[in-house]
Amino acid sequence: MNKLAALGGTAVVPRHLRHVQWPLVEEEDRKAVLDALDGARLVSNSDGANPVSALESQWARHFGFDHCVAVSTGTAALSLALAALGVGPGDEVIVPALSFIATGLAPVHQMAVPVFADVDPVTFNLDPDDVERRITERTAAIIPVHLHGAPADMDRILDIARRHGLAVIEDAAQAPGATHRGRPVGGLGDVGAFSLQATKNIPTCGEGGLLVTGNAELAATVRRGRQFGEVIEAGQDRDYVSHGLGWNHKMNAIQAAFTSSQLARFDGYEHARQQNIARFLARLGELPGLRIPVARAGTTHVWHILRFRFDPAAFGLDGVRPEALRATLRRLLRAEGVPISQYQLMPLPDQKVFVDRVGFGSGYPWTVTGATRPPAGEGHPVARAVIADSLTLQKRHLHPESGDLLQRYADAFEKVWANADMVATLTAGAS
Ligand SMILES: *Cc1c(COP(=O)(O)O)cnc(C)c1O
């Protein structure tokens, strides 16, 4: 049993346990979708009771947000938020160097330039000191991301924003239900953006997004923006008059009905996940050279992604490159049936769109601000270090009944650590 699966031993996680369904589709979800299909209103382009407006009020009530506007995707929510706040050509928007690509693309969609700030080595979220260093007279907004479900340092980010007169748009795509000093993320800045994409903690059966705000006027602007600039008055027919720039970023009734049904079960799922993951992380926290994710004091982390950092020196491999140890651990853990993988292969500023400045026409929006081209592959040392020395677990642990599976994953980690000599040999041979 102790022989590593990669070397011909038996894998810790049996094959039949490896597949985990997400989203979890229950009878009530099917019924909600079929009811929406039979309903009169398949899209949200009319006022009154429909599954889309029902989801908006349910989401606002559940988490305690003032206004909620449903849109087509999380990316659309970010873009519409920037547009509604008046961020546009000539502006810079500070975003973290470690995030999903959409956080960096949304400013470009509004012809604003994304400026990447480094992240914190423990929470993987925006480093407020680096944010402050990157503020210029062009800076209009900051987009803190609550990456992997961990709230960003909102006390300091909101303080910086207040002092410099900047808007704050929270990218809460990975963090519905996470809290900061008892308040739900998404509701701390000017606007919060959520994604309902099928892999997220509160999913739909496809694509969807939500935007929340405490500002009624901003909510109305976003509502117009999601539908061709039109205003749809309560109880009135659509008049097809456009009052400003708009897009078509509407959500449809089927996606909304599915998420409403999921949201009704969210608290139960969340409770189970917290217990499953705490038990799992407690075991992994005992292994030398393995740094487990943690929730900062005063926050709840909703563990969308579990990121583990590996420290060669603490593992007993002085002088070994972190990438080499990571590659060995990846191979050995995957052979045991632990689907560990990288999340983000490079910092956002290294993505081709930002290196080559593939925007609109001749290098817009960068040519508008005259932003200098930073040297490719440099800067943001913490984001680079995190990407080099860590691996992640995604999706399977979201299932509320994944507790036993996570215990098997822990068995697999312990087995690999018990074979530390072999890890050392394989790592030395590979580097
Ligand atoms: C998923 C995600 C988005 C984009 O959401 P979509 O609904 O896929 O458009 C934005 N930011 C982060 C951090 C995400 O994880």
The ligand as a MOL file (V3000), in Angstrom:
LIG
                    3D

  0  0  0     0  0            999 V3000
M  V30 BEGIN CTAB
M  V30 COUNTS 15 15 0 0 0
M  V30 BEGIN ATOM
M  V30 1 C -15.1910 33.3580 -13.2320 0
M  V30 2 C -14.5380 34.6530 -12.9360 0
M  V30 3 C -14.8730 35.8290 -13.6340 0
M  V30 4 C -15.7570 35.8570 -14.8370 0
M  V30 5 O -17.0010 35.3230 -14.6800 0
M  V30 6 P -17.7760 34.7520 -15.9750 0
M  V30 7 O -19.1560 34.5340 -15.4570 0
M  V30 8 O -17.0810 33.4870 -16.3460 0
M  V30 9 O -17.7150 35.7690 -17.0340 0
M  V30 10 C -14.2770 37.0160 -13.2320 0
M  V30 11 N -13.3910 37.0500 -12.2310 0
M  V30 12 C -13.0310 35.9440 -11.5560 0
M  V30 13 C -12.0490 36.0610 -10.4320 0
M  V30 14 C -13.5710 34.6960 -11.8930 0
M  V30 15 O -13.1920 33.6110 -11.2390 0
M  V30 END ATOM
M  V30 BEGIN BOND
M  V30 1 1 1 2
M  V30 2 1 2 3
M  V30 3 2 2 14
M  V30 4 1 3 4
M  V30 5 2 3 10
M  V30 6 1 4 5
M  V30 7 1 5 6
M  V30 8 2 6 7
M  V30 9 1 6 8
M  V30 10 1 6 9
M  V30 11 1 10 11
M  V30 12 2 11 12
M  V30 13 1 12 13
M  V30 14 1 12 14
M  V30 15 1 14 15
M  V30 END BOND
M  V30 END CTAB
M  END
